[in-house]
Structures are given as structure tokens and as C-alpha cells.
């Protein structure tokens, strides 16, 4: 009974953070594995939550992936062993939430001072058609030297998104240019400890101060 209540609690937390996964209909290869509903027509993202940081230890899986970084380098969770990881999903041409979140996380790292090197920001693209590894790395480098941009095949991205209940949808191009289309994606910052254990799930609307405190809490645990 206790286990059921705890599981229900964490699922509610995920729901509040805009991370409800909804399977796209089969037979439509142009769509991502998941879909999300934007909270208004001008913001192509799933509805976010009020500021909140949810403990998720034991309810979300450990860090586990195989993706591609700049230079064609394959990276896995082992490359981040010993580092606290701040991971979120988005895309380089995102007009609003992604650059705001990158700026937030960059400030968190700066706030850590001499402990900054103990942290890595991982930006995972849900738009592998346009976001090459080089484009992604140039994008994150503009914010922070501790950030890594990662992408992969549609299958790799959808597998990782499913693992962490991330919702996203790549919409069909509206005109003749196949490179012009919108992407909807859910919002949330996943925080993993030095052993790759999922520890916290934060709203992208959380304050830099509280995110910094959350990271310091993991460092001291």
C-alpha cells in the first residue's frame, strides 16, 4: 500500500511538471514517438508547472543512454561518471524555453564556484533532423563550457524520451521548405547524482537559487 501511494505521488509530480507521455498514432513516421500539447499557440511547449523540485529517487531510472556529440563522438552515461548531471530535452532553434533554461542552468553552475567542475549540463535534442552534433555544441557553448549537446537517431532519442517520460512532437512542415517546422516538447530538468542515480525533477520555472541549493544538497549527501 505504501509503495502504491509513493508511486502515485511521483506520477502526480511528473504530471504537474508537464511530462505526461502520450503515444503518437502508428503509421506516421514523420512524428516523434511521443506527443505533447502546447499551453498556448505562441509557445510550442507542453504546459509547465509552478516552481517545484520533486525528489524522484527510486522512481525514475538511472542515467543510461548512447548518443552522439560533436565530432561524431559516441557518448554514454559512463562519460559523466563522478559528475552531477543536469539534463533537459529541447532543440537548438527553440525560441523561448530552451534558451531560458540554458541560461538558468549556466547560472546555477556559476553559482557553484569552485565546485562547478563537478557538474555537467546535458542538452538532448528532440529535433535530430536539424540539430547536428556541431550545431548543438555551438549552441550550448554560447551559454556554458560545462554543457554538452547530444543527439542521435530518431530511435535513440525516442528510447531515451520514453525512459524519462518526456513528451515531444515534430510537426509536419507547413510549406515547401522541409526544414521549416515547429517542435512541441515538455519541460523539466532532470538532476542525477555522481553515480548516475536520478535524484530530482525540477520545473523549468524554478528559481536559480533553489536549483543551486538542490545541486549543493546532492553534493553534500
C-alpha positions in Angstrom: 0.0 0.0 0.0 2.8 2.4 0.9 4.6 1.6 -2.4 1.4 2.3 -4.3 1.0 5.7 -2.6 4.6 6.7 -3.2 4.3 5.7 -6.9 1.0 7.7 -7.2 2.8 10.7 -5.7 5.6 10.6 -8.1 3.4 10.2 -11.1 1.4 13.2 -9.9 4.7 15.1 -9.7 5.6 14.1 -13.2 2.2 15.1 -14.4 2.4 18.5 -12.8 5.8 19.1 -14.5 4.2 18.6 -17.9 5.8 15.3 -18.5 2.9 13.1 -19.4 3.8 10.8 -22.3 1.2 10.2 -25.0 1.9 7.8 -27.7 1.6 9.1 -31.3 -0.6 7.2 -33.6 1.2 4.5 -35.5 1.8 4.7 -39.2 3.1 8.3 -39.1 6.9 8.2 -39.4 7.2 11.9 -39.5 6.1 12.2 -35.9 8.1 11.6 -32.9 7.2 8.7 -30.6 5.5 11.0 -28.2 3.2 14.0 -28.5 2.6 17.0 -26.2 0.1 19.8 -26.1 1.4 23.3 -26.1 0.0 25.6 -23.4 -0.8 28.3 -25.9 -0.4 28.9 -29.6 2.6 31.2 -29.2 4.6 28.8 -27.0 5.3 25.4 -28.6 5.7 23.5 -25.4 3.7 21.3 -23.1 2.2 23.1 -20.1 4.7 23.7 -17.4 4.2 23.8 -13.6 4.5 26.2 -10.8 8.0 26.3 -9.4 8.8 22.9 -7.8 11.6 20.4 -7.3 10.4 16.9 -6.8 12.6 14.1 -5.2 12.5 11.2 -7.6 15.0 8.8 -6.1 13.8 5.3 -6.7 11.0 6.4 -9.1 12.9 7.3 -12.2 15.6 5.1 -13.8 19.3 5.7 -13.6 21.1 7.8 -16.2 21.6 5.5 -19.2 22.0 6.5 -22.9 24.1 6.3 -26.0 24.1 9.4 -28.1 26.3 11.4 -30.4 28.3 14.5 -29.5 30.3 17.0 -31.7 33.0 15.4 -33.8 30.9 12.2 -34.2 31.9 11.0 -30.7 29.6 8.5 -29.1 28.9 9.3 -25.5 27.2 7.2 -22.8 26.4 7.8 -19.2 29.8 6.4 -18.3 31.4 9.6 -19.7 29.7 11.5 -16.9 30.6 9.2 -14.0 31.6 11.2 -11.0 29.6 14.3 -12.2 26.3 15.7 -11.2 24.2 15.9 -14.4 21.5 18.5 -15.2 19.7 17.1 -18.2 16.9 18.5 -20.2 15.3 18.0 -23.6 14.8 20.6 -26.3 16.1 21.8 -29.7 18.6 24.5 -30.9 16.1 26.6 -32.7 13.6 26.7 -29.8 12.5 30.4 -29.5 11.8 30.6 -25.8 12.0 27.9 -23.1 15.3 26.2 -24.2 17.5 29.4 -24.2 15.9 30.5 -20.9 16.6 27.1 -19.3 20.1 27.0 -20.6 20.7 30.5 -19.1 19.2 29.2 -15.8 21.4 26.2 -15.6 24.5 28.1 -16.6 23.9 30.5 -13.7 23.5 27.5 -11.4 26.9 26.2 -12.4 28.5 29.7 -12.0 26.9 29.9 -8.5 28.8 26.7 -7.5 32.1 28.5 -7.8 35.0 26.1 -7.2 32.5 23.2 -7.4 31.4 24.0 -10.9 33.6 21.3 -12.5 31.6 18.7 -10.6 28.6 19.4 -12.7 27.7 18.9 -16.4 24.7 20.2 -18.3 23.4 17.7 -20.9 21.1 19.2 -23.6 19.4 16.4 -25.6 17.9 17.4 -28.9 14.4 16.1 -29.8 14.9 17.5 -33.3 17.6 15.3 -34.8 16.7 16.2 -38.4 18.0 19.8 -38.0 20.3 19.6 -34.9 23.6 18.2 -35.9 26.1 17.5 -33.1 28.1 20.5 -34.2 25.1 22.8 -34.2 24.1 21.6 -30.7 27.6 22.1 -29.3 27.9 25.6 -30.7 24.5 26.4 -29.2 25.4 25.2 -25.7 28.9 26.6 -25.8 27.3 30.1 -26.1 25.9 29.5 -22.6 28.3 27.4 -20.6 31.6 25.5 -21.1 30.2 22.7 -18.8 27.4 21.9 -21.2 27.3 19.1 -23.8 24.9 18.9 -26.7 23.8 15.4 -27.6 21.7 14.0 -30.4 21.2 10.7 -32.2 18.9 8.7 -34.4 15.1 9.1 -34.1 15.1 5.7 -32.4 17.8 6.6 -29.9 16.0 9.9 -29.0 12.6 8.3 -28.6 14.0 5.5 -26.5 15.6 8.0 -24.1 12.5 10.1 -24.1 10.4 7.1 -23.2 12.8 6.2 -20.4 12.2 9.5 -18.7 8.6 10.1 -19.7 9.4 13.1 -21.9 6.7 14.2 -24.4 7.5 15.8 -27.8 6.2 16.1 -31.3 7.8 17.2 -34.5 5.1 18.8 -36.6 4.9 18.5 -40.4 6.3 21.3 -42.5 3.6 23.8 -43.5 5.2 25.0 -46.7 7.6 23.7 -49.4 10.7 24.1 -47.2 11.1 20.8 -45.3 13.4 22.4 -42.8 10.8 24.8 -41.5 8.6 23.2 -38.9 7.7 23.5 -35.3 8.5 21.2 -32.4 6.4 20.8 -29.2 8.1 19.4 -26.2 7.5 19.0 -22.5 9.5 20.9 -19.9 11.6 19.7 -16.9 15.1 19.5 -15.6 16.4 16.0 -14.5 19.1 16.0 -11.9 21.3 12.9 -11.4 24.0 12.4 -8.8 27.6 11.4 -9.3 26.6 7.7 -9.6 24.0 8.4 -12.3 21.1 8.0 -9.9 18.0 10.1 -10.7 17.6 12.4 -7.7 15.4 15.3 -8.5 13.0 16.6 -11.2 12.6 20.4 -11.4 10.3 22.7 -13.1 12.0 24.8 -15.7 10.3 27.7 -13.9 12.2 27.0 -10.7 14.5 29.8 -9.4 18.2 29.7 -9.9 18.7 29.9 -6.2 16.6 26.8 -5.5 18.2 24.8 -8.3 21.6 25.7 -6.9 20.6 24.6 -3.4 19.3 21.3 -4.9 22.6 20.6 -6.5 24.5 21.5 -3.4 22.3 19.2 -1.4 23.2 16.3 -3.7 26.9 17.2 -3.4 26.7 17.0 0.4 24.7 13.8 0.5 
